[in-house]
Amino acid sequence: MGKLEQEGIQKITEAIENGEWEAAIDKEDVSSVPDDLMLALEVNDAWIGFENWPASQKKQYLYWLESAKRPERSGFKPLLIWL
C-alpha cells in the first residue's frame, strides 16, 4: 500500500506524452488572469476582492468564464456584481 503500481506509472507516462499532464497542471494555475478580466476588475475597483479569493474559488470562476458557450455568459458583470 502506498506504492505506485506499474499501471499507475504507465498512465502518468501516457499523460506526459500526450499532453494531458501539462493540461492538468495549467488547469490548476490561477496566477494567470486574462488581461480583459484584470482590466474589468481594476476599472470597477474589484481587483483586491478577487485577489483575496481562495485559489479554489478563482479556479472555479475562471473555468466558468472559459467554458461559457454563449458570449453573454462569459462576461464579467456577474463577477463584478458578486464582488
Backbone as CSV, one residue per row, in Angstrom:
resi,resn,N_x,N_y,N_z,CA_x,CA_y,CA_z,C_x,C_y,C_z
1,MET,0.840,-1.184,0.000,0.000,0.000,0.000,0.882,1.243,0.000
2,GLY,0.484,2.246,-0.736,1.247,3.480,-0.758,2.269,3.553,-1.881
3,LYS,2.544,2.445,-2.523,3.494,2.445,-3.625,2.725,2.550,-4.937
4,LEU,3.304,3.284,-5.864,2.680,3.449,-7.175,2.887,2.167,-7.978
5,GLU,1.791,1.594,-8.412,1.844,0.362,-9.188,2.318,0.659,-10.610
6,GLN,2.771,-0.359,-11.311,3.253,-0.220,-12.682,2.180,0.381,-13.584
7,GLU,0.922,-0.009,-13.379,-0.169,0.530,-14.194,-0.306,2.043,-13.984
8,GLY,-0.146,2.503,-12.758,-0.206,3.936,-12.464,0.941,4.691,-13.118
9,ILE,2.113,4.108,-13.055,3.280,4.719,-13.701,3.046,4.833,-15.204
10,GLN,2.469,3.798,-15.804,2.172,3.807,-17.244,1.189,4.918,-17.587
11,LYS,0.152,5.088,-16.763,-0.841,6.140,-17.009,-0.192,7.529,-16.936
12,ILE,0.683,7.726,-15.981,1.382,9.010,-15.864,2.255,9.245,-17.084
13,THR,2.979,8.230,-17.498,3.836,8.340,-18.676,3.016,8.700,-19.916
14,GLU,1.872,8.042,-20.089,0.992,8.343,-21.227,0.496,9.787,-21.167
15,ALA,0.114,10.230,-19.971,-0.401,11.601,-19.811,0.684,12.622,-20.133
16,ILE,1.900,12.348,-19.744,3.006,13.254,-20.053,3.242,13.288,-21.560
17,GLU,3.217,12.135,-22.192,3.481,12.055,-23.625,2.389,12.704,-24.468
18,ASN,1.118,12.595,-24.059,0.037,13.137,-24.889,-0.406,14.536,-24.473
19,GLY,0.239,15.113,-23.484,-0.042,16.489,-23.101,-1.084,16.667,-22.010
20,GLU,-1.734,15.581,-21.597,-2.755,15.694,-20.553,-2.168,16.134,-19.219
21,TRP,-0.952,15.720,-18.951,-0.296,16.066,-17.688,-0.128,17.582,-17.574
22,GLU,0.410,18.183,-18.611,0.615,19.635,-18.624,-0.716,20.380,-18.595
23,ALA,-1.714,19.864,-19.307,-3.040,20.493,-19.322,-3.646,20.494,-17.921
24,ALA,-3.447,19.415,-17.187,-3.977,19.338,-15.819,-3.281,20.352,-14.912
25,ILE,-1.992,20.513,-15.095,-1.249,21.497,-14.297,-1.726,22.905,-14.636
26,ASP,-1.885,23.187,-15.923,-2.354,24.512,-16.348,-3.745,24.811,-15.806
27,LYS,-4.594,23.795,-15.751,-5.958,23.976,-15.259,-5.971,24.416,-13.799
28,GLU,-4.989,23.992,-13.038,-4.919,24.326,-11.616,-4.302,25.696,-11.366
29,ASP,-3.671,26.285,-12.360,-2.969,27.560,-12.193,-3.946,28.727,-12.234
30,VAL,-4.030,29.456,-11.138,-4.907,30.631,-11.091,-4.099,31.926,-11.031
31,SER,-2.790,31.817,-11.211,-1.947,33.016,-11.158,-2.037,33.829,-12.445
32,SER,-2.508,33.205,-13.519,-2.625,33.877,-14.800,-4.085,34.266,-15.047
33,VAL,-4.366,35.550,-14.945,-5.722,36.060,-15.145,-5.752,36.756,-16.502
34,PRO,-6.756,36.466,-17.341,-6.837,37.136,-18.650,-6.801,38.656,-18.496
35,ASP,-6.122,39.315,-19.422,-5.959,40.771,-19.356,-7.287,41.510,-19.307
36,ASP,-8.268,41.067,-20.111,-9.546,41.770,-20.119,-10.286,41.631,-18.785
37,LEU,-10.138,40.489,-18.129,-10.745,40.324,-16.812,-10.046,41.226,-15.796
38,MET,-8.725,41.237,-15.831,-7.974,42.079,-14.899,-8.360,43.550,-15.072
39,LEU,-8.458,44.002,-16.304,-8.832,45.386,-16.571,-10.237,45.681,-16.038
40,ALA,-11.181,44.774,-16.306,-12.551,44.971,-15.814,-12.584,45.027,-14.293
41,LEU,-11.799,44.196,-13.650,-11.746,44.206,-12.190,-11.131,45.502,-11.669
42,GLU,-10.074,45.957,-12.312,-9.411,47.187,-11.872,-10.303,48.407,-12.074
43,VAL,-10.965,48.484,-13.216,-11.843,49.617,-13.516,-12.977,49.699,-12.498
44,ASN,-13.441,48.571,-12.050,-14.560,48.527,-11.112,-14.111,48.367,-9.657
45,ASP,-12.837,48.626,-9.387,-12.281,48.527,-8.034,-12.573,47.181,-7.372
46,ALA,-12.550,46.134,-8.151,-12.852,44.814,-7.621,-11.635,43.889,-7.599
47,TRP,-10.495,44.377,-8.098,-9.307,43.526,-8.192,-8.869,43.014,-6.830
48,ILE,-8.876,43.867,-5.814,-8.431,43.454,-4.476,-9.339,42.350,-3.943
49,GLY,-10.643,42.504,-4.160,-11.562,41.452,-3.733,-11.267,40.127,-4.414
50,PHE,-11.029,40.176,-5.716,-10.709,38.962,-6.469,-9.398,38.360,-5.983
51,GLU,-8.420,39.190,-5.741,-7.125,38.709,-5.256,-7.244,38.002,-3.917
52,ASN,-8.196,38.406,-3.102,-8.372,37.805,-1.782,-9.163,36.506,-1.806
53,TRP,-9.740,36.170,-2.960,-10.454,34.899,-3.059,-9.474,33.749,-2.868
54,PRO,-9.936,32.632,-2.315,-9.078,31.442,-2.275,-8.872,30.912,-3.703
55,ALA,-7.782,30.211,-3.900,-7.451,29.682,-5.232,-8.579,28.827,-5.805
56,SER,-9.239,28.058,-4.959,-10.322,27.190,-5.447,-11.465,28.009,-6.046
57,GLN,-11.781,29.134,-5.440,-12.861,29.980,-5.945,-12.449,30.669,-7.248
58,LYS,-11.190,31.133,-7.324,-10.693,31.735,-8.567,-10.743,30.712,-9.698
59,LYS,-10.284,29.496,-9.393,-10.247,28.445,-10.417,-11.647,28.156,-10.929
60,GLN,-12.609,28.084,-10.027,-13.985,27.814,-10.424,-14.523,28.927,-11.316
61,TYR,-14.273,30.169,-10.960,-14.797,31.273,-11.748,-14.094,31.380,-13.093
62,LEU,-12.772,31.205,-13.123,-12.042,31.255,-14.392,-12.501,30.138,-15.316
63,TYR,-12.759,28.966,-14.756,-13.273,27.858,-15.574,-14.648,28.221,-16.133
64,TRP,-15.486,28.815,-15.306,-16.829,29.200,-15.737,-16.749,30.169,-16.915
65,LEU,-15.849,31.138,-16.825,-15.690,32.100,-17.917,-15.200,31.422,-19.199
66,GLU,-14.203,30.558,-19.054,-13.602,29.912,-20.219,-14.542,28.909,-20.883
67,SER,-15.433,28.306,-20.108,-16.285,27.258,-20.665,-17.659,27.764,-21.103
68,ALA,-17.917,29.049,-20.964,-19.221,29.599,-21.349,-19.467,29.368,-22.837
69,LYS,-20.646,28.906,-23.150,-20.988,28.632,-24.543,-21.552,29.856,-25.246
70,ARG,-22.157,30.755,-24.478,-22.737,31.960,-25.070,-21.955,33.167,-24.576
71,PRO,-21.659,34.098,-25.458,-20.845,35.270,-25.088,-21.400,36.051,-23.903
72,GLU,-22.720,36.165,-23.799,-23.282,36.953,-22.704,-23.057,36.297,-21.338
73,ARG,-22.758,35.014,-21.344,-22.479,34.327,-20.082,-20.996,34.362,-19.736
74,SER,-20.183,34.769,-20.670,-18.747,34.795,-20.400,-18.284,36.175,-19.960
75,GLY,-19.192,37.107,-19.851,-18.828,38.458,-19.438,-18.464,38.530,-17.972
76,PHE,-18.048,39.703,-17.555,-17.572,39.871,-16.194,-18.608,40.490,-15.273
77,LYS,-19.764,40.881,-15.805,-20.766,41.540,-14.970,-21.153,40.703,-13.761
78,PRO,-21.407,39.384,-13.923,-21.777,38.613,-12.726,-20.696,38.650,-11.651
79,LEU,-19.448,38.594,-12.059,-18.349,38.651,-11.100,-18.302,40.007,-10.426
80,LEU,-18.429,41.064,-11.198,-18.337,42.413,-10.642,-19.483,42.675,-9.673
81,ILE,-20.653,42.152,-9.961,-21.782,42.313,-9.053,-21.518,41.520,-7.768
82,TRP,-20.945,40.350,-7.922,-20.685,39.463,-6.796,-19.654,40.062,-5.862
83,LEU,-18.645,40.741,-6.428,-17.614,41.346,-5.595,-18.156,42.588,-4.939
